[in-house]
Amino acid sequence: MKIIACYNIKGGIGKTATAVNLAYLAAQEGARTLVWDLDPQGAASFYFRIKPKVKKGGKGLLEGKKTLDDVIKGTDFPHLDLVPADFSYRHLDLQLDDFKKSDARLHKLLKPLKAEYDTVFLDSPPSISLISENILKASNTIIVPTIPTTLSLRTLDQILSFCEKTGIAQSKILAFFSMVDMRKKLHKQIIENPPQNVRILKTCIPYASDVELMGVHRQPVSVFAKNSKASLAYQKLWQEIRNL
């Protein structure tokens, strides 16, 4: 079972859209795929038309009153399931602090699913916290959407620093440029001269209205706009990640 985190400190950079679209593409290839919506805002749950509610909440999962198997929901798509968000997830940092080996608790929860799923996507809340540390340590691969701007590159450096301080291998980090507008001089300059301290994937996701329309259609882009630039870019991005 491969665990892929979609993570960034910043919000509004295409993190959830990435998790939803890549998970859909993985499932379309026949991989048994699970998305865990760990953001209390519940955007991934909304996209998949599933109520953001977990019985007994995040605390119930951490304390073993519920297992992930108990709360998994099927989506409208074959081979693709979801662990919904819950507003109680906003307290996960405080609750995790009460456990021994608190930075490995999510990995322990995911471990029993090894025989059921080929790929798990973790849609992360935008923060640096104990839950972030759990997510990053549980993952085999950390995908970091990054807008090609100075502040976003600064945030990427902060993520790399956080991983170094917490013993998370930077080799797991794969950044890519999202919300790209090649009409903007700065976007073009950064893409042509990317940072050298982290692996940057070749595929860029364009700034496109089709990605925003996911909230209207409540579907992955490849469902309602299969041949759009955004859909083709996500397909290319998934191929690049899958083949690494």
VMD Tcl script that draws the C-alpha trace (Angstrom):
set ca {
  {0.00 0.00 0.00}
  {1.45 3.32 -1.09}
  {0.53 6.35 1.00}
  {0.65 9.73 -0.74}
  {0.19 12.99 1.17}
  {-0.97 16.14 -0.58}
  {0.47 18.80 1.69}
  {1.26 22.46 1.98}
  {1.27 25.01 4.78}
  {-0.65 27.43 2.57}
  {-4.31 27.06 1.70}
  {-5.84 27.79 -1.68}
  {-2.99 26.36 -3.73}
  {-4.76 23.34 -5.26}
  {-3.93 20.74 -2.61}
  {-7.39 19.18 -2.35}
  {-7.97 19.39 -6.09}
  {-4.73 17.48 -6.56}
  {-5.69 14.75 -4.07}
  {-9.15 14.32 -5.58}
  {-8.04 14.27 -9.21}
  {-5.04 11.98 -8.71}
  {-7.07 9.57 -6.58}
  {-9.72 9.40 -9.29}
  {-7.10 8.69 -11.94}
  {-5.49 5.97 -9.81}
  {-8.89 4.33 -9.31}
  {-9.65 4.56 -13.03}
  {-6.55 2.44 -13.63}
  {-8.00 -0.21 -11.33}
  {-5.99 0.58 -8.19}
  {-7.95 0.12 -4.97}
  {-7.83 3.72 -3.80}
  {-8.72 5.52 -0.60}
  {-8.80 9.25 0.16}
  {-8.67 10.35 3.80}
  {-9.97 13.89 4.10}
  {-8.05 15.13 7.14}
  {-8.94 18.79 6.69}
  {-11.83 19.81 9.01}
  {-13.06 22.12 6.22}
  {-14.03 18.95 4.33}
  {-13.47 20.07 0.74}
  {-12.55 16.59 -0.54}
  {-15.65 15.15 1.12}
  {-17.73 17.88 -0.56}
  {-16.25 17.09 -3.98}
  {-17.18 13.42 -3.53}
  {-20.73 14.29 -2.36}
  {-20.21 12.70 1.06}
  {-21.29 14.26 4.33}
  {-18.23 15.40 6.35}
  {-19.12 13.42 9.46}
  {-17.35 10.62 11.32}
  {-19.21 8.89 14.15}
  {-17.38 9.55 17.45}
  {-15.18 11.99 15.52}
  {-11.40 12.07 15.30}
  {-11.06 11.27 19.00}
  {-12.97 8.02 18.51}
  {-10.49 6.97 15.83}
  {-7.46 7.87 17.92}
  {-8.79 6.04 20.99}
  {-9.71 2.92 19.00}
  {-13.46 3.24 19.55}
  {-13.77 3.26 15.77}
  {-11.39 1.93 13.12}
  {-10.91 3.50 9.71}
  {-12.70 0.47 8.25}
  {-15.77 1.43 10.28}
  {-16.03 4.91 8.77}
  {-14.99 4.38 5.13}
  {-17.60 5.45 2.58}
  {-17.89 4.46 -1.06}
  {-17.86 7.20 -3.69}
  {-19.67 7.36 -7.02}
  {-16.59 5.88 -8.70}
  {-15.40 2.26 -8.84}
  {-12.35 1.36 -6.71}
  {-12.46 4.76 -4.96}
  {-13.42 5.16 -1.28}
  {-13.28 8.00 1.22}
  {-12.73 8.51 4.91}
  {-14.76 11.69 5.37}
  {-13.67 14.83 7.14}
  {-15.17 15.74 10.48}
  {-15.20 19.16 12.11}
  {-13.74 17.54 15.24}
  {-10.48 17.05 13.32}
  {-9.64 20.62 14.31}
  {-8.82 19.20 17.76}
  {-6.60 16.35 16.51}
  {-3.36 18.09 17.49}
  {-4.41 18.36 21.13}
  {-5.77 14.82 21.17}
  {-2.67 13.33 19.57}
  {-0.53 14.93 22.25}
  {-2.06 12.57 24.82}
  {-0.67 9.43 23.14}
  {2.73 7.78 23.34}
  {4.53 7.89 19.98}
  {2.03 10.57 19.03}
  {3.82 11.29 15.74}
  {3.11 7.73 14.50}
  {-0.56 7.45 15.41}
  {-1.95 7.93 11.89}
  {0.44 5.31 10.53}
  {-0.90 2.87 13.13}
  {-4.49 3.62 12.07}
  {-3.67 3.09 8.38}
  {-1.66 -0.11 8.81}
  {-4.69 -2.51 8.97}
  {-5.82 -1.27 5.53}
  {-2.71 -2.64 3.84}
  {-4.53 -5.65 2.38}
  {-7.53 -3.61 1.22}
  {-5.97 -0.72 -0.72}
  {-3.18 -0.20 -3.21}
  {-3.02 3.59 -2.85}
  {-4.07 5.97 -0.09}
  {-4.17 9.75 -0.53}
  {-4.06 11.94 2.57}
  {-5.59 15.37 2.01}
  {-3.86 17.46 4.67}
  {-4.96 20.59 6.51}
  {-2.85 23.68 5.72}
  {-0.67 23.88 8.81}
  {2.58 22.90 10.51}
  {1.51 20.86 13.50}
  {1.52 17.45 15.13}
  {-1.11 16.22 12.69}
  {1.11 17.44 9.84}
  {4.03 15.51 11.30}
  {1.86 12.40 11.53}
  {0.77 12.76 7.92}
  {4.28 13.31 6.60}
  {5.79 10.43 8.59}
  {3.01 8.03 7.53}
  {3.50 8.82 3.83}
  {5.76 7.20 1.27}
  {5.48 10.26 -0.96}
  {4.71 13.89 -0.11}
  {3.29 15.94 -2.99}
  {3.59 19.70 -2.51}
  {1.62 21.93 -4.91}
  {3.51 25.21 -5.23}
  {2.43 28.38 -6.99}
  {5.40 29.87 -8.90}
  {5.72 32.97 -6.73}
  {8.33 34.18 -4.26}
  {6.15 33.65 -1.17}
  {5.18 30.13 -2.23}
  {8.84 29.21 -2.71}
  {9.52 30.59 0.77}
  {6.77 28.31 2.10}
  {8.37 25.36 0.31}
  {11.64 26.14 2.09}
  {9.77 26.16 5.41}
  {8.36 22.70 4.64}
  {11.83 21.39 3.83}
  {13.15 22.86 7.09}
  {10.29 21.30 9.07}
  {11.00 17.89 7.54}
  {14.69 18.18 8.36}
  {13.98 19.08 12.00}
  {11.50 16.22 12.46}
  {13.58 13.53 10.75}
  {11.39 13.20 7.65}
  {13.40 12.25 4.58}
  {13.40 15.09 2.08}
  {13.71 12.49 -0.67}
  {9.98 11.80 -0.12}
  {9.07 15.35 -1.17}
  {7.91 15.97 -4.74}
  {6.94 19.56 -5.49}
  {5.14 20.71 -8.62}
  {3.93 24.06 -9.86}
  {0.19 24.65 -9.65}
  {-2.16 27.45 -10.69}
  {0.36 28.38 -13.36}
  {-0.28 31.35 -15.64}
  {2.51 31.57 -18.21}
  {1.36 35.08 -19.16}
  {2.85 36.23 -15.87}
  {6.53 37.06 -16.09}
  {7.32 35.82 -12.58}
  {5.60 32.46 -13.14}
  {7.57 31.96 -16.32}
  {10.89 32.95 -14.72}
  {10.47 30.61 -11.75}
  {9.40 27.65 -13.88}
  {12.38 28.18 -16.17}
  {14.71 28.49 -13.16}
  {13.23 26.21 -10.48}
  {14.77 25.76 -7.00}
  {17.54 23.19 -6.84}
  {17.11 22.12 -3.20}
  {14.04 19.95 -3.84}
  {12.78 17.68 -6.61}
  {10.40 19.60 -8.88}
  {8.20 17.50 -11.13}
  {8.06 18.45 -14.80}
  {4.28 18.69 -15.02}
  {2.59 22.00 -14.23}
  {-1.11 22.40 -13.46}
  {-2.49 25.50 -15.19}
  {-4.65 28.14 -13.59}
  {-7.96 27.05 -15.10}
  {-11.65 27.67 -14.52}
  {-12.30 23.92 -14.87}
  {-10.51 23.32 -11.55}
  {-12.72 25.93 -9.87}
  {-15.79 24.28 -11.45}
  {-15.08 21.12 -9.46}
  {-17.02 22.83 -6.67}
  {-20.04 23.26 -8.96}
  {-20.00 19.78 -10.49}
  {-18.67 18.11 -7.31}
  {-16.60 15.79 -9.44}
  {-12.97 15.38 -10.52}
  {-12.06 17.46 -13.58}
  {-11.60 14.36 -15.74}
  {-15.25 13.42 -15.21}
  {-16.91 16.62 -16.49}
  {-14.10 18.06 -18.67}
  {-12.07 15.05 -19.74}
  {-10.19 16.74 -22.57}
  {-9.59 20.08 -20.91}
  {-6.08 21.41 -20.30}
  {-6.48 20.90 -16.57}
  {-7.65 17.31 -16.96}
  {-4.80 16.44 -19.30}
  {-2.33 18.09 -16.94}
  {-3.56 16.03 -13.97}
  {-3.31 12.89 -16.09}
  {0.25 13.75 -17.00}
  {1.08 14.58 -13.37}
  {-0.28 11.24 -12.17}
  {1.73 9.37 -14.82}
  {4.86 11.16 -13.69}
  {4.28 10.37 -10.01}
  {3.20 6.79 -10.63}
  {6.26 6.02 -12.73}
  {8.81 7.26 -10.18}
}
mol new
graphics top color blue
foreach p $ca { graphics top sphere $p radius 0.5 }
foreach p [lrange $ca 0 end-1] q [lrange $ca 1 end] { graphics top cylinder $p $q radius 0.2 }
display resetview
